[in-house]
């Protein structure tokens, strides 16, 4: 039998359920850059709009942080590929800089 609400205290079972509903699914590590970026935009919009509980806001923040890491990995990888391609070119990075 569930505890009754007494003196403004919510029963423990409902608190646990609220915490569980605030959890957000883990970020898929195979998520593409555009997908992660678009979802991150939605997370930010949700946080800016407000109207969420503290638990939901924290879960959204954590998801946003994870999505930002996915985006950063993609961008770092793209930068490494670009640097490698420039290093392999006969004129190096300067060839692109000398174009009229």
Secondary structure, DSSP 8 states (H G I E B T S, - for coil): -----BTTB--HHHHHHHHHHT------TT--HHHHHHHHHHHHHHHHH----HHHHHHHHHHHHHHHHHHHHHHHHHHHHHHHHHHHSTTTTHHHHT--
